[in-house]
Amino acid sequence: MKTASNRRNPLPTVDVIIKYMDGIILIKRKNPPEGWALPGGFVDYGETLENAAVREAREETGLDIKLIRQFHSYSDPVRDPRQHTISTVFIAEASGKAEAADDAIEAGIFKKDNLPDKMAFDHREILNDYFSGRY
């Protein structure tokens, strides 16, 4: 029988689809796994998903965002090669000047037809869902 001491749970994360100018913001990751990704990261203990999304967006892009709505959750156990995570994805709007910071080495504006070839995690799937209006 499993007890609390030997139970392993997925870690909660957030990702943010930030509508900016005429596209969306992606960041190029400084740390593995390499590639372009939606701004996001781990939820801190005692932090709401919404606050984590706003914090991570600011830390990685320098942008102040306004959350529009929760988009969808992604939970494939292999979505993050480092460990099992569950990401809640938000859609947001932003103001300010986008600048890569924290664990991002570059920030870029992309559209459906010019997404980068190398993307981290399952972020291409997330963006395909977003651009197709799936959720």
C-alpha positions in Angstrom: 0.0 0.0 0.0 1.2 3.5 -0.9 1.7 5.9 2.0 2.3 9.6 1.9 6.0 9.1 2.5 6.5 7.0 -0.7 4.1 8.8 -3.0 5.5 10.7 -5.9 3.3 13.4 -7.5 3.7 15.5 -10.7 4.9 19.0 -10.1 2.6 21.9 -11.1 3.9 24.4 -13.7 2.4 27.2 -15.7 3.0 28.4 -19.2 1.7 31.7 -20.7 0.7 32.4 -24.3 1.4 36.1 -24.3 -0.3 38.1 -27.1 2.1 40.8 -28.0 2.1 43.2 -30.9 0.9 41.0 -33.8 2.2 37.7 -32.5 3.0 35.8 -29.4 6.2 35.9 -27.2 8.5 32.9 -27.0 11.7 32.7 -25.1 14.9 30.8 -26.0 15.9 28.7 -23.0 19.2 29.2 -21.3 19.1 25.8 -19.6 18.2 22.3 -20.8 16.0 21.3 -22.4 17.1 23.6 -25.1 14.8 25.3 -27.6 12.2 28.0 -27.8 9.4 27.9 -25.2 6.4 29.7 -23.8 7.3 31.8 -20.8 6.6 29.8 -17.7 7.9 27.6 -14.9 7.3 26.0 -11.6 4.6 27.1 -9.2 6.0 28.0 -5.8 4.6 26.6 -2.6 1.8 28.8 -1.4 1.4 30.6 -4.8 -1.7 30.5 -7.0 -1.4 29.4 -10.6 -2.4 32.9 -11.7 0.3 34.6 -9.6 2.9 32.1 -10.8 2.0 32.9 -14.5 2.3 36.6 -13.9 5.6 36.2 -12.0 7.2 33.8 -14.5 6.2 36.0 -17.5 7.7 39.1 -15.8 10.9 37.2 -14.8 11.5 35.8 -18.3 10.3 38.6 -20.5 10.2 41.8 -18.4 6.6 42.2 -19.5 3.7 43.1 -17.3 0.8 40.8 -18.3 -2.9 40.8 -17.9 -4.3 37.3 -17.8 -7.3 36.8 -20.1 -8.2 33.3 -19.3 -7.0 29.8 -18.5 -6.5 27.9 -21.8 -5.9 24.3 -21.0 -3.9 21.9 -18.8 -1.3 19.5 -20.3 -0.3 16.4 -18.3 1.5 13.9 -20.5 4.1 12.3 -18.1 6.8 12.7 -20.8 6.0 16.4 -21.7 9.1 17.5 -19.6 12.1 15.2 -20.0 13.4 16.2 -16.6 10.3 15.0 -14.6 6.6 14.6 -14.6 4.9 18.0 -14.7 1.4 19.2 -15.2 1.2 22.6 -16.8 -1.8 25.0 -16.7 -1.6 27.3 -19.7 -2.9 30.8 -19.6 -3.6 33.3 -22.4 -2.5 36.9 -21.6 -1.9 40.3 -23.1 1.2 42.3 -22.4 2.5 45.9 -22.2 6.0 47.1 -22.0 9.2 46.1 -23.8 10.0 42.4 -24.1 13.5 41.6 -22.9 14.9 38.2 -22.2 15.9 37.7 -18.5 16.2 35.0 -15.8 16.6 31.7 -17.6 15.8 33.1 -21.0 18.6 34.1 -23.4 16.4 35.6 -26.1 12.8 36.7 -26.5 11.1 36.8 -29.9 7.7 37.5 -31.4 6.3 34.7 -33.5 3.1 33.9 -35.5 1.5 30.6 -36.5 3.4 30.5 -39.8 6.9 31.2 -38.4 7.3 29.2 -35.2 10.9 28.1 -34.6 11.9 24.6 -35.6 13.4 23.7 -32.2 10.8 24.0 -29.4 11.1 22.7 -25.9 8.6 20.5 -24.0 5.2 20.1 -25.7 5.0 23.8 -26.6 4.5 23.2 -30.3 1.4 21.0 -29.5 0.1 23.7 -27.1 0.5 26.4 -29.8 -1.1 24.2 -32.4 -4.0 23.8 -30.1 -4.1 27.6 -29.6 -3.8 28.6 -33.2 -6.4 26.0 -34.3 -8.9 27.2 -31.7 -9.0 23.7 -30.2 -9.9 24.8 -26.6 
